[in-house]
Amino acid sequence: MFEPGAHERDLGFYETRDWGVKVPPRKNSIEAMAHLLNGGSIFDDMSSMSFSMSMSTMMPTVAPSLSPTSPPTGLPSSPPTVSPTESPTESPTDEPTFSPSESPTTSSAPSIRGSSAPTTSPAPSVSHVPSISLVPTTSQEPTISARPTISSAPTPINCTDPATREQFLMEVFVACSGEGPLNDPNSPQSEAADYIINTDPLSVNPCTFTDPSQFTALQQRYALVVFFFALGGDNWLINSGWLGGTSVCIDWFGLACNSDGLVSSILLSRNNLIGQIPPEIKALIGLELFQVIENGINGTVPTEFGLLQGLIGFDIESNEFEGEIFFDEIFNLNNIIFFRVSDNGFTGTVPWIDVVDSFPDVVQFWIAANRFEGSIGKQIGQLQSLESFFGYNNSLTGFIPSEIGNIDTLEFLDLENNLLEGTLPEVLYSITG
């Protein structure tokens, strides 16, 4: 058991144990810290906060005549040049040209007087003339409609239809989770979707929504129901209000909302949460305080936490997390004041430059009892609001940088049980904070 961390929470800072280095505290700071922590949890007193194609080029506009009705007056300008077979060609040229396979019964051929346009005289009787269509039948030519087809008016949406409601709900869920998890019937996402569609007493129907805030509230509700199923909510020590027919801001244990109806704090410490935090946590866009200490939460911390840029308190101590905690997205949390990740299985090094640049106002930086390696960067001296740094029970190496002495606000420093070398910088003995 993580005894130091437990005392840090339960007594503010456990002052009877032998710290690796203990800087004399300022009386006012101790009183402020005691009020802030109030029984070992920085958040325990904060749970109530509100949170044409034209066919003219393909055929003549007037049917060409084959022969005049009266006797011809002269010889044709030229004899026919092509004799068609019994069937017409499949693809006509720009103007259909043809001649009958046998000569007309008239004594001589008709005359065409040098005009490029065909005459309009009626055709004589001709034997064995194939039937020619003036409109090309080739499949390469599109059919042109004289006017567009106008569809009838759209059918009004029936919001009372259960199928319509389910469709609208699923669109919201897919936008939050993607299709993959929802296609798995055993996933917490599918369980949450099924609950909201079929069981939820609130009977939310996005088909009737008229304000964007209603969609935000639905996404928030869905994310919290996913959270409940992902972390074994049925077996929590206290789960009163959860999955009830009220807003998540009313009587859902451990939650508080702001004036906009957004969840601003989740305080579920020591409540038998077991499982992994789902990525849908990103939908809680108003979240400021997240505290789930001493539970059985495992896996990695979702990078989606980096989207919650209003977060000021992040306390996940004494769980079973592993992997990296200092991933790129975590450094989007520029408003962090309390960063507590002690007593887990986190690995890697601490990127001190990023910590200083992204957490300039951090007051508590607790990374003890993990598997961190590497040295303590001299940049730590730039954290001018830092009051406590707990890094004990890791594999930190190198020297303790003297720049720590530049932090006038520092009151507690514990670096025992590491692989550090050298002596304690003398400047630390002169700190009056």
FENVENHU-V179271 format. One record per backbone hydrogen bond with DSSP energy under -0.5 kcal/mol. NH is the residue of the N-H (numbers start at 0). CO is the residue of the C=O. Records with the same first field share a line. If there is no record, write none. Layout:
NH: CO + CO
This chain:
2: 0
5: 1
6: 2
7: 3
8: 4
9: 5
10: 6
12: 10
14: 12
16: 13
18: 16
20: 412
22: 20 + 410
25: 432
29: 25
30: 26
31: 27
32: 28
33: 29
34: 30
35: 31
36: 32
37: 33
40: 36
43: 40
45: 42
46: 43
48: 45
50: 256 + 257
53: 51
56: 53
57: 54
58: 54
64: 118
83: 81 + 98
84: 86
91: 89
100: 127
104: 124
113: 111
125: 123
128: 125
129: 127
131: 129
135: 133
140: 137
141: 139
143: 141
144: 142
149: 147
150: 148
158: 156
160: 157
164: 160
165: 161
166: 162
167: 163
168: 164
169: 165
170: 166
171: 167
172: 168
173: 169
174: 170
175: 171
176: 172
177: 173
181: 177
182: 178 + 179
183: 179 + 180
184: 182
186: 183
190: 186
191: 187
192: 188
193: 189
194: 190
195: 191
196: 192
197: 193
198: 194
199: 194
202: 199
207: 204
208: 205
213: 210
214: 210 + 211
215: 211
216: 212
217: 213
218: 214
219: 215
220: 216
221: 217
222: 218
223: 219
224: 220
225: 221
226: 222
227: 223
228: 224
229: 225
230: 226
231: 228
232: 227
234: 231
235: 232
236: 270
241: 238
243: 240
249: 246
250: 248
252: 239 + 250
254: 251
255: 264
257: 49 + 261
258: 49
260: 257
263: 255
264: 255
265: 288
266: 253
267: 265 + 290
269: 292
270: 267
273: 230 + 271
274: 295
275: 229
280: 277
281: 278
282: 279
283: 280
284: 282
286: 283
287: 263
288: 263
289: 312
290: 265
291: 314
293: 316
294: 317
295: 272
297: 274
298: 319
304: 301
305: 302
306: 303
307: 304
308: 306
310: 307
311: 287
312: 287
313: 337
314: 289
315: 339
317: 341
318: 342
319: 296
321: 298
322: 344
326: 324
329: 326
330: 326 + 327
331: 328
332: 329
333: 331
335: 332
336: 311
337: 311
338: 336 + 363
339: 313 + 337
340: 338 + 365
342: 367
343: 368
344: 320
346: 322
347: 370
349: 372
350: 348
351: 349
353: 350
354: 350
355: 351
356: 352
357: 353
358: 354
361: 358
362: 336
363: 336
364: 387
365: 338 + 363
366: 364 + 389
367: 389
368: 391
369: 392
370: 345
372: 347
373: 394
375: 396
376: 374
379: 376
380: 377
381: 378
382: 379
383: 381
385: 382
386: 362
387: 362
388: 411
389: 364
390: 388 + 413
391: 413
392: 415
393: 416
394: 371
396: 373
397: 418
400: 398
403: 400
404: 401
405: 402
406: 403
407: 405
409: 406
410: 386
411: 386
412: 20
413: 388
418: 395
420: 397
427: 424
428: 425
429: 425 + 426
430: 427
